[in-house]
Amino acid sequence: MSEHVYKIIELTGSSQTSIEDAVQNAVAKAGETLRNLRWFEVVETRGYIEGNSVAYWQVTVKIGFTLED
């Protein structure tokens, strides 16, 4: 296994459906412009309330990716 150096970014994804979908949305968006995504860490979970109901979930994630040589 070769040694890796990682860069970490932080994004907040949202979803009206679930926390998992909010994470998937953030990772998918990162994948549009970044290569070599390797891992994520959920650092914060919160939601937005409208009319006394959960309108959508917000999940902040740190995403790690390897740097190219």
N, CA, C and O atoms as a Maestro MAE file, in Angstrom:
{
 s_m_m2io_version
 :::
 2.0.0
}

f_m_ct {
 s_m_title
 :::
 protein
 m_atom[276] {
  # First column is atom index #
  i_m_mmod_type
  r_m_x_coord
  r_m_y_coord
  r_m_z_coord
  i_m_residue_number
  s_m_chain_name
  s_m_pdb_residue_name
  s_m_pdb_atom_name
  i_m_atomic_number
  :::
  1 25 0.844 -1.178 0.000 1 A "MET " " N  " 7
  2 3 0.000 0.000 0.000 1 A "MET " " CA " 6
  3 2 0.887 1.239 0.000 1 A "MET " " C  " 6
  4 15 1.817 1.341 0.800 1 A "MET " " O  " 8
  5 25 0.609 2.155 -0.874 2 A "SER " " N  " 7
  6 3 1.402 3.378 -0.913 2 A "SER " " CA " 6
  7 2 0.909 4.351 0.147 2 A "SER " " C  " 6
  8 15 -0.215 4.253 0.638 2 A "SER " " O  " 8
  9 25 1.765 5.275 0.480 3 A "GLU " " N  " 7
  10 3 1.401 6.297 1.448 3 A "GLU " " CA " 6
  11 2 0.565 7.357 0.750 3 A "GLU " " C  " 6
  12 15 0.815 7.684 -0.410 3 A "GLU " " O  " 8
  13 25 -0.419 7.890 1.448 4 A "HIS " " N  " 7
  14 3 -1.313 8.886 0.865 4 A "HIS " " CA " 6
  15 2 -1.255 10.179 1.654 4 A "HIS " " C  " 6
  16 15 -1.017 10.179 2.861 4 A "HIS " " O  " 8
  17 25 -1.472 11.257 0.967 5 A "VAL " " N  " 7
  18 3 -1.697 12.554 1.589 5 A "VAL " " CA " 6
  19 2 -3.120 12.945 1.220 5 A "VAL " " C  " 6
  20 15 -3.511 12.853 0.057 5 A "VAL " " O  " 8
  21 25 -3.890 13.379 2.200 6 A "TYR " " N  " 7
  22 3 -5.289 13.715 1.983 6 A "TYR " " CA " 6
  23 2 -5.532 15.206 2.136 6 A "TYR " " C  " 6
  24 15 -4.891 15.873 2.948 6 A "TYR " " O  " 8
  25 25 -6.451 15.713 1.358 7 A "LYS " " N  " 7
  26 3 -6.976 17.064 1.538 7 A "LYS " " CA " 6
  27 2 -8.394 16.875 2.046 7 A "LYS " " C  " 6
  28 15 -9.077 15.930 1.652 7 A "LYS " " O  " 8
  29 25 -8.838 17.768 2.918 8 A "ILE " " N  " 7
  30 3 -10.171 17.668 3.508 8 A "ILE " " CA " 6
  31 2 -10.946 18.943 3.185 8 A "ILE " " C  " 6
  32 15 -10.449 20.056 3.355 8 A "ILE " " O  " 8
  33 25 -12.181 18.746 2.712 9 A "ILE " " N  " 7
  34 3 -13.085 19.879 2.522 9 A "ILE " " CA " 6
  35 2 -14.304 19.658 3.409 9 A "ILE " " C  " 6
  36 15 -14.560 18.542 3.862 9 A "ILE " " O  " 8
  37 25 -15.040 20.715 3.650 10 A "GLU " " N  " 7
  38 3 -16.249 20.618 4.462 10 A "GLU " " CA " 6
  39 2 -17.413 21.159 3.658 10 A "GLU " " C  " 6
  40 15 -17.348 22.267 3.127 10 A "GLU " " O  " 8
  41 25 -18.482 20.374 3.566 11 A "LEU " " N  " 7
  42 3 -19.675 20.742 2.820 11 A "LEU " " CA " 6
  43 2 -20.910 20.469 3.665 11 A "LEU " " C  " 6
  44 15 -20.877 19.645 4.578 11 A "LEU " " O  " 8
  45 25 -21.997 21.164 3.356 12 A "THR " " N  " 7
  46 3 -23.281 20.876 3.986 12 A "THR " " CA " 6
  47 2 -24.266 20.472 2.899 12 A "THR " " C  " 6
  48 15 -24.569 21.253 1.997 12 A "THR " " O  " 8
  49 25 -24.758 19.251 2.998 13 A "GLY " " N  " 7
  50 3 -25.774 18.766 2.071 13 A "GLY " " CA " 6
  51 2 -27.135 18.838 2.733 13 A "GLY " " C  " 6
  52 15 -27.242 18.827 3.959 13 A "GLY " " O  " 8
  53 25 -28.176 18.913 1.914 14 A "SER " " N  " 7
  54 3 -29.526 18.948 2.470 14 A "SER " " CA " 6
  55 2 -30.432 18.012 1.689 14 A "SER " " C  " 6
  56 15 -30.157 17.669 0.539 14 A "SER " " O  " 8
  57 25 -31.523 17.605 2.338 15 A "SER " " N  " 7
  58 3 -32.495 16.716 1.715 15 A "SER " " CA " 6
  59 2 -33.820 16.852 2.445 15 A "SER " " C  " 6
  60 15 -33.860 17.011 3.665 15 A "SER " " O  " 8
  61 25 -34.896 16.789 1.686 16 A "GLN " " N  " 7
  62 3 -36.221 16.769 2.293 16 A "GLN " " CA " 6
  63 2 -36.590 15.370 2.761 16 A "GLN " " C  " 6
  64 15 -37.578 15.193 3.475 16 A "GLN " " O  " 8
  65 25 -35.797 14.366 2.360 17 A "THR " " N  " 7
  66 3 -36.127 12.968 2.632 17 A "THR " " CA " 6
  67 2 -35.469 12.414 3.890 17 A "THR " " C  " 6
  68 15 -36.150 11.897 4.775 17 A "THR " " O  " 8
  69 25 -34.108 12.525 3.969 18 A "SER " " N  " 7
  70 3 -33.416 11.869 5.080 18 A "SER " " CA " 6
  71 2 -32.008 12.427 5.272 18 A "SER " " C  " 6
  72 15 -31.472 13.146 4.428 18 A "SER " " O  " 8
  73 25 -31.441 12.066 6.407 19 A "ILE " " N  " 7
  74 3 -30.053 12.418 6.700 19 A "ILE " " CA " 6
  75 2 -29.128 11.745 5.689 19 A "ILE " " C  " 6
  76 15 -28.191 12.368 5.188 19 A "ILE " " O  " 8
  77 25 -29.390 10.478 5.391 20 A "GLU " " N  " 7
  78 3 -28.558 9.738 4.441 20 A "GLU " " CA " 6
  79 2 -28.561 10.400 3.068 20 A "GLU " " C  " 6
  80 15 -27.515 10.500 2.426 20 A "GLU " " O  " 8
  81 25 -29.724 10.850 2.615 21 A "ASP " " N  " 7
  82 3 -29.793 11.532 1.321 21 A "ASP " " CA " 6
  83 2 -29.029 12.854 1.353 21 A "ASP " " C  " 6
  84 15 -28.430 13.243 0.350 21 A "ASP " " O  " 8
  85 25 -29.042 13.543 2.484 22 A "ALA " " N  " 7
  86 3 -28.293 14.794 2.609 22 A "ALA " " CA " 6
  87 2 -26.795 14.530 2.464 22 A "ALA " " C  " 6
  88 15 -26.085 15.301 1.818 22 A "ALA " " O  " 8
  89 25 -26.314 13.435 3.069 23 A "VAL " " N  " 7
  90 3 -24.903 13.062 2.932 23 A "VAL " " CA " 6
  91 2 -24.605 12.720 1.478 23 A "VAL " " C  " 6
  92 15 -23.613 13.188 0.919 23 A "VAL " " O  " 8
  93 25 -25.465 11.902 0.862 24 A "GLN " " N  " 7
  94 3 -25.264 11.520 -0.541 24 A "GLN " " CA " 6
  95 2 -25.217 12.751 -1.450 24 A "GLN " " C  " 6
  96 15 -24.411 12.800 -2.379 24 A "GLN " " O  " 8
  97 25 -26.064 13.734 -1.194 25 A "ASN " " N  " 7
  98 3 -26.082 14.950 -2.003 25 A "ASN " " CA " 6
  99 2 -24.763 15.711 -1.890 25 A "ASN " " C  " 6
  100 15 -24.242 16.208 -2.888 25 A "ASN " " O  " 8
  101 25 -24.228 15.801 -0.683 26 A "ALA " " N  " 7
  102 3 -22.950 16.496 -0.487 26 A "ALA " " CA " 6
  103 2 -21.813 15.754 -1.184 26 A "ALA " " C  " 6
  104 15 -20.983 16.371 -1.850 26 A "ALA " " O  " 8
  105 25 -21.774 14.426 -1.031 27 A "VAL " " N  " 7
  106 3 -20.711 13.632 -1.653 27 A "VAL " " CA " 6
  107 2 -20.829 13.688 -3.175 27 A "VAL " " C  " 6
  108 15 -19.818 13.829 -3.864 27 A "VAL " " O  " 8
  109 25 -22.033 13.582 -3.704 28 A "ALA " " N  " 7
  110 3 -22.232 13.637 -5.155 28 A "ALA " " CA " 6
  111 2 -21.782 14.982 -5.719 28 A "ALA " " C  " 6
  112 15 -21.157 15.033 -6.778 28 A "ALA " " O  " 8
  113 25 -22.094 16.062 -5.023 29 A "LYS " " N  " 7
  114 3 -21.698 17.390 -5.490 29 A "LYS " " CA " 6
  115 2 -20.184 17.523 -5.481 29 A "LYS " " C  " 6
  116 15 -19.607 18.074 -6.418 29 A "LYS " " O  " 8
  117 25 -19.532 17.025 -4.434 30 A "ALA " " N  " 7
  118 3 -18.065 17.066 -4.378 30 A "ALA " " CA " 6
  119 2 -17.473 16.277 -5.537 30 A "ALA " " C  " 6
  120 15 -16.472 16.690 -6.125 30 A "ALA " " O  " 8
  121 25 -18.086 15.146 -5.869 31 A "GLY " " N  " 7
  122 3 -17.590 14.301 -6.934 31 A "GLY " " CA " 6
  123 2 -17.691 14.920 -8.316 31 A "GLY " " C  " 6
  124 15 -17.043 14.451 -9.251 31 A "GLY " " O  " 8
  125 25 -18.492 15.966 -8.460 32 A "GLU " " N  " 7
  126 3 -18.607 16.644 -9.750 32 A "GLU " " CA " 6
  127 2 -17.335 17.405 -10.125 32 A "GLU " " C  " 6
  128 15 -17.038 17.579 -11.307 32 A "GLU " " O  " 8
  129 25 -16.588 17.854 -9.122 33 A "THR " " N  " 7
  130 3 -15.405 18.668 -9.409 33 A "THR " " CA " 6
  131 2 -14.112 18.124 -8.814 33 A "THR " " C  " 6
  132 15 -13.032 18.620 -9.135 33 A "THR " " O  " 8
  133 25 -14.203 17.115 -7.954 34 A "LEU " " N  " 7
  134 3 -13.013 16.553 -7.311 34 A "LEU " " CA " 6
  135 2 -12.844 15.095 -7.708 34 A "LEU " " C  " 6
  136 15 -13.815 14.398 -8.005 34 A "LEU " " O  " 8
  137 25 -11.600 14.652 -7.709 35 A "ARG " " N  " 7
  138 3 -11.297 13.247 -7.986 35 A "ARG " " CA " 6
  139 2 -10.754 12.598 -6.719 35 A "ARG " " C  " 6
  140 15 -10.368 13.277 -5.768 35 A "ARG " " O  " 8
  141 25 -10.736 11.286 -6.731 36 A "ASN " " N  " 7
  142 3 -10.112 10.486 -5.669 36 A "ASN " " CA " 6
  143 2 -10.762 10.664 -4.299 36 A "ASN " " C  " 6
  144 15 -10.072 10.649 -3.280 36 A "ASN " " O  " 8
  145 25 -12.084 10.833 -4.268 37 A "LEU " " N  " 7
  146 3 -12.775 10.902 -2.977 37 A "LEU " " CA " 6
  147 2 -12.572 9.574 -2.258 37 A "LEU " " C  " 6
  148 15 -12.692 8.513 -2.870 37 A "LEU " " O  " 8
  149 25 -12.265 9.627 -0.955 38 A "ARG " " N  " 7
  150 3 -11.954 8.398 -0.222 38 A "ARG " " CA " 6
  151 2 -12.843 8.158 0.996 38 A "ARG " " C  " 6
  152 15 -13.201 7.012 1.270 38 A "ARG " " O  " 8
  153 25 -13.203 9.192 1.722 39 A "TRP " " N  " 7
  154 3 -13.961 8.981 2.951 39 A "TRP " " CA " 6
  155 2 -14.735 10.241 3.303 39 A "TRP " " C  " 6
  156 15 -14.475 11.317 2.765 39 A "TRP " " O  " 8
  157 25 -15.694 10.092 4.219 40 A "PHE " " N  " 7
  158 3 -16.407 11.244 4.764 40 A "PHE " " CA " 6
  159 2 -16.626 11.042 6.249 40 A "PHE " " C  " 6
  160 15 -16.623 9.919 6.754 40 A "PHE " " O  " 8
  161 25 -16.814 12.145 6.929 41 A "GLU " " N  " 7
  162 3 -17.108 12.143 8.367 41 A "GLU " " CA " 6
  163 2 -18.242 13.125 8.609 41 A "GLU " " C  " 6
  164 15 -18.143 14.292 8.229 41 A "GLU " " O  " 8
  165 25 -19.320 12.667 9.236 42 A "VAL " " N  " 7
  166 3 -20.428 13.557 9.581 42 A "VAL " " CA " 6
  167 2 -20.016 14.341 10.820 42 A "VAL " " C  " 6
  168 15 -19.704 13.757 11.857 42 A "VAL " " O  " 8
  169 25 -20.017 15.670 10.706 43 A "VAL " " N  " 7
  170 3 -19.590 16.500 11.830 43 A "VAL " " CA " 6
  171 2 -20.741 17.270 12.467 43 A "VAL " " C  " 6
  172 15 -20.615 17.759 13.590 43 A "VAL " " O  " 8
  173 25 -21.861 17.380 11.756 44 A "GLU " " N  " 7
  174 3 -22.999 18.106 12.321 44 A "GLU " " CA " 6
  175 2 -24.271 17.687 11.595 44 A "GLU " " C  " 6
  176 15 -24.280 17.534 10.374 44 A "GLU " " O  " 8
  177 25 -25.332 17.505 12.351 45 A "THR " " N  " 7
  178 3 -26.639 17.192 11.784 45 A "THR " " CA " 6
  179 2 -27.652 18.165 12.364 45 A "THR " " C  " 6
  180 15 -27.703 18.391 13.573 45 A "THR " " O  " 8
  181 25 -28.451 18.734 11.481 46 A "ARG " " N  " 7
  182 3 -29.497 19.639 11.942 46 A "ARG " " CA " 6
  183 2 -30.636 19.596 10.932 46 A "ARG " " C  " 6
  184 15 -30.512 18.985 9.870 46 A "ARG " " O  " 8
  185 25 -31.725 20.235 11.264 47 A "GLY " " N  " 7
  186 3 -32.862 20.265 10.357 47 A "GLY " " CA " 6
  187 2 -33.507 21.639 10.331 47 A "GLY " " C  " 6
  188 15 -33.285 22.476 11.206 47 A "GLY " " O  " 8
  189 25 -34.309 21.839 9.305 48 A "TYR " " N  " 7
  190 3 -35.037 23.094 9.131 48 A "TYR " " CA " 6
  191 2 -36.516 22.804 9.349 48 A "TYR " " C  " 6
  192 15 -37.051 21.826 8.825 48 A "TYR " " O  " 8
  193 25 -37.160 23.648 10.115 49 A "ILE " " N  " 7
  194 3 -38.566 23.435 10.475 49 A "ILE " " CA " 6
  195 2 -39.436 24.453 9.760 49 A "ILE " " C  " 6
  196 15 -39.133 25.646 9.741 49 A "ILE " " O  " 8
  197 25 -40.530 23.961 9.169 50 A "GLU " " N  " 7
  198 3 -41.554 24.804 8.556 50 A "GLU " " CA " 6
  199 2 -42.913 24.292 9.014 50 A "GLU " " C  " 6
  200 15 -43.195 23.098 8.911 50 A "GLU " " O  " 8
  201 25 -43.742 25.174 9.511 51 A "GLY " " N  " 7
  202 3 -45.091 24.773 9.917 51 A "GLY " " CA " 6
  203 2 -45.110 23.646 10.927 51 A "GLY " " C  " 6
  204 15 -45.925 22.730 10.822 51 A "GLY " " O  " 8
  205 25 -44.224 23.702 11.900 52 A "ASN " " N  " 7
  206 3 -44.136 22.692 12.963 52 A "ASN " " CA " 6
  207 2 -43.785 21.298 12.461 52 A "ASN " " C  " 6
  208 15 -44.071 20.310 13.138 52 A "ASN " " O  " 8
  209 25 -43.171 21.203 11.291 53 A "SER " " N  " 7
  210 3 -42.723 19.919 10.743 53 A "SER " " CA " 6
  211 2 -41.303 20.061 10.218 53 A "SER " " C  " 6
  212 15 -40.856 21.155 9.872 53 A "SER " " O  " 8
  213 25 -40.609 18.944 10.165 54 A "VAL " " N  " 7
  214 3 -39.269 18.950 9.583 54 A "VAL " " CA " 6
  215 2 -39.424 19.140 8.076 54 A "VAL " " C  " 6
  216 15 -40.034 18.316 7.393 54 A "VAL " " O  " 8
  217 25 -38.863 20.238 7.570 55 A "ALA " " N  " 7
  218 3 -38.948 20.527 6.131 55 A "ALA " " CA " 6
  219 2 -37.796 19.862 5.385 55 A "ALA " " C  " 6
  220 15 -37.994 19.312 4.302 55 A "ALA " " O  " 8
  221 25 -36.591 19.908 5.961 56 A "TYR " " N  " 7
  222 3 -35.462 19.200 5.373 56 A "TYR " " CA " 6
  223 2 -34.341 19.040 6.375 56 A "TYR " " C  " 6
  224 15 -34.261 19.752 7.376 56 A "TYR " " O  " 8
  225 25 -33.479 18.083 6.077 57 A "TRP " " N  " 7
  226 3 -32.308 17.770 6.898 57 A "TRP " " CA " 6
  227 2 -31.087 18.469 6.325 57 A "TRP " " C  " 6
  228 15 -30.960 18.618 5.110 57 A "TRP " " O  " 8
  229 25 -30.203 18.888 7.191 58 A "GLN " " N  " 7
  230 3 -28.919 19.466 6.793 58 A "GLN " " CA " 6
  231 2 -27.816 18.685 7.508 58 A "GLN " " C  " 6
  232 15 -27.849 18.519 8.727 58 A "GLN " " O  " 8
  233 25 -26.846 18.212 6.739 59 A "VAL " " N  " 7
  234 3 -25.756 17.430 7.307 59 A "VAL " " CA " 6
  235 2 -24.430 18.011 6.821 59 A "VAL " " C  " 6
  236 15 -24.179 18.098 5.619 59 A "VAL " " O  " 8
  237 25 -23.594 18.404 7.767 60 A "THR " " N  " 7
  238 3 -22.260 18.892 7.417 60 A "THR " " CA " 6
  239 2 -21.295 17.724 7.487 60 A "THR " " C  " 6
  240 15 -21.239 17.000 8.480 60 A "THR " " O  " 8
  241 25 -20.532 17.554 6.405 61 A "VAL " " N  " 7
  242 3 -19.576 16.457 6.322 61 A "VAL " " CA " 6
  243 2 -18.202 16.988 5.961 61 A "VAL " " C  " 6
  244 15 -18.067 17.981 5.246 61 A "VAL " " O  " 8
  245 25 -17.193 16.311 6.465 62 A "LYS " " N  " 7
  246 3 -15.831 16.502 5.999 62 A "LYS " " CA " 6
  247 2 -15.584 15.391 5.003 62 A "LYS " " C  " 6
  248 15 -15.865 14.226 5.284 62 A "LYS " " O  " 8
  249 25 -15.057 15.744 3.835 63 A "ILE " " N  " 7
  250 3 -14.777 14.763 2.799 63 A "ILE " " CA " 6
  251 2 -13.279 14.772 2.530 63 A "ILE " " C  " 6
  252 15 -12.692 15.821 2.262 63 A "ILE " " O  " 8
  253 25 -12.667 13.597 2.604 64 A "GLY " " N  " 7
  254 3 -11.237 13.463 2.349 64 A "GLY " " CA " 6
  255 2 -10.992 12.880 0.975 64 A "GLY " " C  " 6
  256 15 -11.686 11.958 0.546 64 A "GLY " " O  " 8
  257 25 -10.000 13.422 0.287 65 A "PHE " " N  " 7
  258 3 -9.619 12.884 -1.010 65 A "PHE " " CA " 6
  259 2 -8.100 12.914 -1.132 65 A "PHE " " C  " 6
  260 15 -7.426 13.761 -0.545 65 A "PHE " " O  " 8
  261 25 -7.580 11.967 -1.908 66 A "THR " " N  " 7
  262 3 -6.130 11.891 -2.072 66 A "THR " " CA " 6
  263 2 -5.676 12.881 -3.126 66 A "THR " " C  " 6
  264 15 -6.372 13.142 -4.108 66 A "THR " " O  " 8
  265 25 -4.494 13.423 -2.896 67 A "LEU " " N  " 7
  266 3 -3.890 14.351 -3.853 67 A "LEU " " CA " 6
  267 2 -3.139 13.553 -4.905 67 A "LEU " " C  " 6
  268 15 -2.558 12.507 -4.617 67 A "LEU " " O  " 8
  269 25 -3.160 14.061 -6.116 68 A "GLU " " N  " 7
  270 3 -2.457 13.382 -7.204 68 A "GLU " " CA " 6
  271 2 -0.973 13.732 -7.178 68 A "GLU " " C  " 6
  272 15 -0.583 14.814 -6.738 68 A "GLU " " O  " 8
  273 25 -0.157 12.802 -7.653 69 A "ASP " " N  " 7
  274 3 1.290 13.042 -7.710 69 A "ASP " " CA " 6
  275 2 1.631 14.071 -8.756 69 A "ASP " " C  " 6
  276 15 2.803 14.398 -8.941 69 A "ASP " " O  " 8
  :::
 }
 m_bond[275] {
  # First column is bond index #
  i_m_from
  i_m_to
  i_m_order
  :::
  1 1 2 1
  2 2 3 1
  3 3 4 2
  4 3 5 1
  5 5 6 1
  6 6 7 1
  7 7 8 2
  8 7 9 1
  9 9 10 1
  10 10 11 1
  11 11 12 2
  12 11 13 1
  13 13 14 1
  14 14 15 1
  15 15 16 2
  16 15 17 1
  17 17 18 1
  18 18 19 1
  19 19 20 2
  20 19 21 1
  21 21 22 1
  22 22 23 1
  23 23 24 2
  24 23 25 1
  25 25 26 1
  26 26 27 1
  27 27 28 2
  28 27 29 1
  29 29 30 1
  30 30 31 1
  31 31 32 2
  32 31 33 1
  33 33 34 1
  34 34 35 1
  35 35 36 2
  36 35 37 1
  37 37 38 1
  38 38 39 1
  39 39 40 2
  40 39 41 1
  41 41 42 1
  42 42 43 1
  43 43 44 2
  44 43 45 1
  45 45 46 1
  46 46 47 1
  47 47 48 2
  48 47 49 1
  49 49 50 1
  50 50 51 1
  51 51 52 2
  52 51 53 1
  53 53 54 1
  54 54 55 1
  55 55 56 2
  56 55 57 1
  57 57 58 1
  58 58 59 1
  59 59 60 2
  60 59 61 1
  61 61 62 1
  62 62 63 1
  63 63 64 2
  64 63 65 1
  65 65 66 1
  66 66 67 1
  67 67 68 2
  68 67 69 1
  69 69 70 1
  70 70 71 1
  71 71 72 2
  72 71 73 1
  73 73 74 1
  74 74 75 1
  75 75 76 2
  76 75 77 1
  77 77 78 1
  78 78 79 1
  79 79 80 2
  80 79 81 1
  81 81 82 1
  82 82 83 1
  83 83 84 2
  84 83 85 1
  85 85 86 1
  86 86 87 1
  87 87 88 2
  88 87 89 1
  89 89 90 1
  90 90 91 1
  91 91 92 2
  92 91 93 1
  93 93 94 1
  94 94 95 1
  95 95 96 2
  96 95 97 1
  97 97 98 1
  98 98 99 1
  99 99 100 2
  100 99 101 1
  101 101 102 1
  102 102 103 1
  103 103 104 2
  104 103 105 1
  105 105 106 1
  106 106 107 1
  107 107 108 2
  108 107 109 1
  109 109 110 1
  110 110 111 1
  111 111 112 2
  112 111 113 1
  113 113 114 1
  114 114 115 1
  115 115 116 2
  116 115 117 1
  117 117 118 1
  118 118 119 1
  119 119 120 2
  120 119 121 1
  121 121 122 1
  122 122 123 1
  123 123 124 2
  124 123 125 1
  125 125 126 1
  126 126 127 1
  127 127 128 2
  128 127 129 1
  129 129 130 1
  130 130 131 1
  131 131 132 2
  132 131 133 1
  133 133 134 1
  134 134 135 1
  135 135 136 2
  136 135 137 1
  137 137 138 1
  138 138 139 1
  139 139 140 2
  140 139 141 1
  141 141 142 1
  142 142 143 1
  143 143 144 2
  144 143 145 1
  145 145 146 1
  146 146 147 1
  147 147 148 2
  148 147 149 1
  149 149 150 1
  150 150 151 1
  151 151 152 2
  152 151 153 1
  153 153 154 1
  154 154 155 1
  155 155 156 2
  156 155 157 1
  157 157 158 1
  158 158 159 1
  159 159 160 2
  160 159 161 1
  161 161 162 1
  162 162 163 1
  163 163 164 2
  164 163 165 1
  165 165 166 1
  166 166 167 1
  167 167 168 2
  168 167 169 1
  169 169 170 1
  170 170 171 1
  171 171 172 2
  172 171 173 1
  173 173 174 1
  174 174 175 1
  175 175 176 2
  176 175 177 1
  177 177 178 1
  178 178 179 1
  179 179 180 2
  180 179 181 1
  181 181 182 1
  182 182 183 1
  183 183 184 2
  184 183 185 1
  185 185 186 1
  186 186 187 1
  187 187 188 2
  188 187 189 1
  189 189 190 1
  190 190 191 1
  191 191 192 2
  192 191 193 1
  193 193 194 1
  194 194 195 1
  195 195 196 2
  196 195 197 1
  197 197 198 1
  198 198 199 1
  199 199 200 2
  200 199 201 1
  201 201 202 1
  202 202 203 1
  203 203 204 2
  204 203 205 1
  205 205 206 1
  206 206 207 1
  207 207 208 2
  208 207 209 1
  209 209 210 1
  210 210 211 1
  211 211 212 2
  212 211 213 1
  213 213 214 1
  214 214 215 1
  215 215 216 2
  216 215 217 1
  217 217 218 1
  218 218 219 1
  219 219 220 2
  220 219 221 1
  221 221 222 1
  222 222 223 1
  223 223 224 2
  224 223 225 1
  225 225 226 1
  226 226 227 1
  227 227 228 2
  228 227 229 1
  229 229 230 1
  230 230 231 1
  231 231 232 2
  232 231 233 1
  233 233 234 1
  234 234 235 1
  235 235 236 2
  236 235 237 1
  237 237 238 1
  238 238 239 1
  239 239 240 2
  240 239 241 1
  241 241 242 1
  242 242 243 1
  243 243 244 2
  244 243 245 1
  245 245 246 1
  246 246 247 1
  247 247 248 2
  248 247 249 1
  249 249 250 1
  250 250 251 1
  251 251 252 2
  252 251 253 1
  253 253 254 1
  254 254 255 1
  255 255 256 2
  256 255 257 1
  257 257 258 1
  258 258 259 1
  259 259 260 2
  260 259 261 1
  261 261 262 1
  262 262 263 1
  263 263 264 2
  264 263 265 1
  265 265 266 1
  266 266 267 1
  267 267 268 2
  268 267 269 1
  269 269 270 1
  270 270 271 1
  271 271 272 2
  272 271 273 1
  273 273 274 1
  274 274 275 1
  275 275 276 2
  :::
 }
}
